[in-house]
């Protein structure tokens, strides 16, 4: 502590101690008289300040532990000091501009935006994204995380099993998290040449289904979970073509593998048996195409 600091501390202690050591000494008049409107206004503001500090401490403790709770109040004081200093600096720069006419320069720290590669490697936590989109509550997420510790299963699968999140919604969030596209699969609309391109045994082994041919003869396959680097390399070596993965629901992938490859065995019979009745119901407006697709999956 420098000399000025000692002077400030000594002055504060003196102001506090002198009236107590010498009751007849000079007393400073109160800044605010009791039972005035200003007195009650300060009490009201103090009450809301205490409530705000309590809320901040509670939620900080909920997510970051007791140690951060103890630091939350000093942080508030320090933030006010920074804000006070920043306000005075802004006033100083504005007055200087009025006096000299010199334009005020950008008075912020330099911002360096992440590159495209850095953005690809950045991945937000699934729970945070589900909370942000209001698919789950904090209580539901905490319960799922506790189950995850015991079951050692992916968080998304646990939330679906709990009935908290729909699988379609989960796949959309996972696609955003992993920078992967998502698709719905209709095995009856899949070109047969794609099914020949990816044999049934490989589709079953890797739990993937061919959905498209992309640029550069890239085979686009749908999967419930992204393939690991070793799986992706093995499948690429088997087919000798580049592979691109998109996400789809577990039900869509399994249904597509089963019904899609049946078309290779007897295309006419499969189409007639599975879609003829549905087509009639669609034509007479008894069901919608979404209802037919859902019923076929069931």
Secondary structure, 3 states (H helix, E strand, C coil): CCHHHHHHHHHHHHHHHHHHHCCCCCCCCCCCCCCCHHHHHHHHHHHHHHHHHHHHHHHHHHHHCHHHHHHHHHHHHHHHHHHHHHHHHHHHHHHHHHHHCCCCCCCCCCCCCCCHHHHHHCCCCHHHHHHHCCCCCHHHHHHHHHHHHHHCCCHHHHHHHCCCCCHHHHHHHHHHHCCCCECCCCCCCCCHHHHHHCCHHHHHHHCEEEEEECHHHCEEEEECCCCCHHHHHHHHHHHCCCEEEEECCHHHHHHHHHHHHHHHHHHHHHHHHHHHHHHHHHHCCCCCHHHHHHHHHC
